[in-house]
Amino acid sequence: MRTGSEPTTARSALRLRFWLTAWGLIWAVFGAVAFTLAGRPGWAIACAVLWLIVTIDMAMVLRHIREGAHYQPGRDIPPYRPPDHRPPPYRPPEHRHP
């Protein structure tokens, strides 16, 4: 169910993001080494730049994981309740007679 509060109450799947980053890191290192050995410097540089980006992302993910449950709630903490911003029920205007 969409509530409209997703941008402020969203949680990131940090463990999944860590493993996807690890997978990307493995392939970036493999690509950089393989293209260097194959004599393709352009592709080797592209893989090395990707390797750098993935390493920075992994450092950020690990930092967020280490910050703990205050910043990234675990499985035992229920999802946030969305704020109740419903407008008040409609009431027709009262007619006053002199």
N, C-alpha and C positions, 0 to 999 in steps of 0.2 A: 504494500500500500504506500503510495506516495503522499508525503505530508507537506512538502515544500521546505522542510528544514534540513534537507540532506547536506547542503554545503557546510552547515555549521556543526552537524552531529555525525558526519560520516567518519568511518574508521577505515584505516588501510590494513590490508592483510599483509603484515610485515613479514611473516614467516614465508608466505608464498613469494613475496617480492624478493626475499633473500635468496631462495632457491632458484628463481628465474634469473636473478643477477649472477649467481654462481654458474649457472648453465651458460649464460652469455659470456662470462669471463673465460670459461674453458674454451669456447669456440673462438673468441677474439684472440687469445694467446695462440691457439692452434693455427688460426689463419695467418697471424703475423709471422710465425715461425715458418709455416709451409710456403707462404709467398716469398719470404726472404730466401729460402733455400731454392725456390723455383726461379729466382732471378726476376721477380715482378715487383719492383720497388714501390710503384704507385699503390698497388693493392696492399702491400705490406704496411705502408704508411697509413692507409685507411683503416686497416685492422688495428694498428697500434693506437690510433686516435680513439677508435671504439673501445679498445682495452682501457685507455685512460678514463674515458667517460664512465664505463662500467665500474671501474675501481672506485671512482668518486661516489657513484650511486650506492655501491655496496657499503662504503664507509658511512654514508648518511643513514642507510637502513640499519646498520649495526648500532649507530648512535641512538636512533629512535627506539630500537629494541632494548638497549641498556637503560634508557630513561625510565623504564618500568611501567607499571600498571596505571600510574597517574596520567601518563600521556598516551598510553596504548592499552586500553582495558583488555583483560584476558577473557577466556571462555566462561569464567564463573561470574562475570559482571554482565547483567542484562543490558540490552540496548537502551539508548536514551529514549525517554518519552518525548514526543514532539510537543512543542508549546501549543497551548490552546488559544488560537487567535480568531475564533469564530466571531462574527459580528453578533450583536444582541438581536433577539427575535424582533420581527417587525411589529410595531404597534401603530394602528391608525391614529391620526391626529385627533385630539379631543376638540369637539365643537363647543364653543362657549356662546351662550345667548345672553343678552343683557337683561 
